[in-house]
């Protein structure tokens, strides 16, 4: 099966998980769930790669700062 989207979660610079997602609707739903620093001590970074090769990143810091 081919996957169109790749979502990577990093906690404090270490890859925590990778999800391969087939369609846009599922990718958008998973992307919207990335909204805090999770179990990270300093920061969590979420990166999604789309079929065109473009990547989008959200970074959530434990102190509450957000970088999108």
C-alpha positions in Angstrom: 0.0 0.0 0.0 1.3 3.5 -0.9 1.1 6.2 1.7 0.6 9.8 0.7 1.4 11.6 4.0 4.0 11.0 6.7 3.7 12.4 10.2 6.7 12.3 12.5 6.6 13.2 16.2 9.8 14.2 18.0 10.2 14.7 21.7 13.3 16.7 22.7 15.0 16.0 19.3 14.4 12.2 19.4 11.9 10.6 17.0 9.1 9.3 19.1 6.7 8.0 16.4 6.0 7.9 12.7 2.6 7.5 11.1 2.0 6.8 7.4 -1.4 8.0 6.3 -3.1 7.3 3.0 -5.7 10.1 2.5 -6.0 13.8 3.2 -9.0 13.6 5.5 -7.2 11.2 7.9 -4.0 13.2 7.7 -5.8 16.4 8.5 -7.5 14.7 11.5 -4.3 13.4 12.9 -2.5 16.7 12.3 -5.2 18.6 14.2 -4.6 16.3 17.2 -1.0 17.6 17.5 -1.6 20.4 19.9 0.7 20.2 23.0 4.1 19.2 24.1 3.0 15.7 25.1 5.5 13.7 27.1 8.4 15.9 26.1 10.6 17.5 28.8 11.4 20.6 26.6 9.5 20.5 23.3 7.6 18.4 20.9 7.9 18.8 17.2 5.3 17.5 14.7 6.2 17.4 11.0 3.9 16.2 8.2 5.1 15.6 4.7 2.6 15.8 1.9 2.5 14.1 -1.5 4.1 17.1 -3.2 7.1 16.8 -0.9 6.2 19.9 1.1 6.6 19.7 4.9 4.8 21.5 7.6 6.0 21.7 11.2 4.4 22.6 14.6 6.6 22.9 17.7 5.1 23.0 21.2 7.4 23.9 24.1 6.8 22.7 27.6 6.7 26.3 28.8 3.6 27.0 26.6 5.3 28.7 23.6 4.2 27.5 20.2 6.0 27.8 16.8 3.9 26.9 13.7 
